[in-house]
Amino acid sequence: MTILYDEGQQAIATESRRVLEARVSKDALLPLLEAVGEYHRPFWDTAKEQGWTALALPEAHGGLGLGLIELGLIAHQAGRSISGAPFLTSSFGAAKAIELFGSDAQKARWLPGLASGETIGAIAFAAGPDALPRQPDVTFAGDRLEGTARGVSAGLAAEVAVVLANGSDMPVLALVDLAGVQRSAVASFDNSRLIADLSFSGAPAEKLAAGGAARNAALHILALQAVVTAHEQTGGAEALMEIARDYALTRKAFGQPIGAFQSVKHRIAELYGLVELARANCIHAAAREGAADIIKAAAAARLSATDAYDTAARDCIQIHGGIGVTWEIGLHLHMRRARSLAIEQGSSLFWEDILVDRLAGEAA
């Protein structure tokens, strides 16, 4: 596709923005920062009501049969509004793992609930500096899991998880029902991500893939999630750019708007460039779903979006000056989210390595 959306896609973007701006507010999000285990329930209720949870899943299992492009549009608007729950991404990742690598029985059991939003999924790997460790802390033997998956986004609320584990002589990508699994909440500076350590003690699990196929499958799922997250990051960066612009046009110093000073106007112009680069990479990556180069495109989108959101969060606060760091103005909500998203689904170092490997392979 081109880097332009068609009429239907533009309608999805417009309507999702209208709905989220009406239902998600800064005042509702601030208390969540100090409440471990809580998330913004109106956001998730809205996602289920609007059918966003079903958007990119197959119609045969209750989905709408659309794709990553349309889900990315929703994620972009969720990023603008600093959505107070990670489930749009985590449930999508779990659902795609089941859709692509699961059995008919696994699809029938889990996909309808994930499509409706009544079931929440999680990807129980990709935390820490190495998103795909060679030696995971979880082992798979006799169709049971042992060990601890640490720092799992959405782990406090998820009912099903996809886990990368050590098998007897090869890695295994496993599907596990989290009923009865011990969860330890991880307090963070962005508590609405519901991060938890999942401790498995003989938890029954089902194999999705094994050996080299398991690592390839895990990377593919990470790439799909990374595209969704990149859209969310780009939405947040776009919102911050607009907030900085509006403030620079109204705040005066030395008798003129601060936007008249080069040090401010140049920063905002640079943010515009970063946002548009990230947007183009996100659209391209979403359009490559199912193509051979999806992982390369996802890595480029993820890196550019992380750079855009991190820079926008920092510069917007700087442009606001002292008021920018206050609790009430809420810019720290974006700063916290920018840092949280930067390490979910693998850090920039991980995706840089992935991109270099792909580009080096092409050159060779």
Secondary structure, 3 states (H helix, E strand, C coil): CCCCCCHHHHHHHHHHHHHHHHHCCHHHHHHHHHCCCCCCHHHHHHHHHHCHHHCCCCHHHCCCCCCHHHHHHHHHHHHHCCCCCCHHHHHHHHHHHHHHHCCHHHHHHHHHHHHHCCCCEEECCCCCCCCCCCCCCEEEECCEEEEEEEEECCCCCCCEEEEEEECCCCEEEEEEECCCCEEEECCCCCHHHCCEEEEEEEEEEEEEEECHHHHHHHHHHHHHHHHHHHHHHHHHHHHHHHHHHHHHHHCEECCEEHHHCHHHHHHHHHHHHHHHHHHHHHHHHHHCCCCCCHHHHHHHHHHHHHHHHHHHHHHHHHHHHHHHHCCCCCHHHHHHHHHHHHHCCCCHHHHHHHHHHHHHHHHC
